[in-house]
Amino acid sequence: MPRNKEFDPTRALDQAMHLFWRQGYYATSMDDLVAALHVQRYGIYAVFTSKHDLFLAALDRYLLTIVSDLLAQVEQPGAGVDEIRAYFGQLLALAHSPAGEIGCLMCNSATELAPHDPDVAAKVEGYVQRLTSAFRNALRNAQGRRDLDGSLDLEAAAHYLTGTVIGVSVYAKTPVQRDAIDQYVDVALSLLSPRSHD
């Protein structure tokens, strides 16, 4: 008689995601995963063929949950300046919380694994493209509504905002005063000024 699965794969994936997020890929052993997921190794391998496979699934889970929740407003078809500012407000709230001290799982993976792991690099690149596309569309909407200076280079501005997101996640992991992160974002968002008047 087939043996029932001993754990819920989705719940286990959430637990693995948070463990990798806190500790990083290399510092997380299979023993750590077994303890956190409350399942034997064979149970993990029955669903995820390897630690690396589990990590890739955890990155997908992070994108589906954490990233999607944060980006929801900016990814709306009619998003504009207000939605971009609201997004960075949420990002700053995270930076001010204990969770901010562990940064962003995608950004952490970009430095730890992406340089020599093509699978992780592809997921990081997809994340960066997603951020940039969301900002580009919101900026385009804002410019079309004349909420932004018509001379603003939308492509450059979208990449700049994406870089700011990555910068906040790294900055938040340092012992810098939180006010400095707020100032960093304030300067970045100064490009969202109304169109110039002659």
Secondary structure, 3 states (H helix, E strand, C coil): CCCCCCCCHHHHHHHHHHHHHHHCCCCCCHHHHHHHHCCCHHHHHHHCCCHHHHHHHHHHHHHHHHHHHHHCCCCCCCCCHHHHHHHHHHHHHHHCCHHHHHCCHHHHHHHHCCCCCHHHHHHHHHHHHHHHHHHHHHHHHHHHCCCCCCCCCHHHHHHHHHHHHHHHHHHCCCCCCHHHHHHHHHHHHHHHCCCCCC
